[in-house]
Amino acid sequence: MNIPQSLKYTKEHEWVREDGDTVTVGITDHAQGELGDIIFVEFPEIGQKIEKDEPCGTIEAVKTVADLFAPISGTVIEINETLDDSPESVNNDPYGDGWMVKVSVSEPGELDNLMSADQYQEMI
């Protein structure tokens, strides 16, 4: 299982990549494996304010539907529109082409509460 050391993680199996005052968010390799073949992703709206640990979208797989939880509070500034036509990118490349949203961070201190790769590995 792939758990990049450079990312931070949540107990709901999202990953976070920091880039200044913005973050890129997706679901982990573990999460996509548990969900199975992903067929649709429902995103929050660009400009929507999201709150840490609150649902902000859904991920539909062949067998189930799961919530996408906000790993941090902020404003959605970009969504990965390529997933509309290629949702399988989440299965094939969850940390690259399968990213889901980019968020302008409103509470930078919340980043300190996310798990390291080693902590996430221990949790799963």
Stockholm file with secondary structure:
# STOCKHOLM 1.0

chainA/1-124         MNIPQSLKYTKEHEWVREDGDTVTVGITDHAQGELGDIIFVEFPEIGQKIEKDEPCGTIEAVKTVADLFAPISGTVIEINETLDDSPESVNNDPYGDGWMVKVSVSEPGELDNLMSADQYQEMI
#=GR chainA/1-124 SS CCCCTTSEECTTSEEEEEETTEEEEEECHHHHHHHCSEEEEECCCTTCEECTTSEEEEEEESSCEEEEECSSCEEEEEECTHHHHCTTHHHHCTTTTTCCEEEEESCGGGGGGSBCHHHHHHHC
#=GC SS_cons         CCCCTTSEECTTSEEEEEETTEEEEEECHHHHHHHCSEEEEECCCTTCEECTTSEEEEEEESSCEEEEECSSCEEEEEECTHHHHCTTHHHHCTTTTTCCEEEEESCGGGGGGSBCHHHHHHHC
//
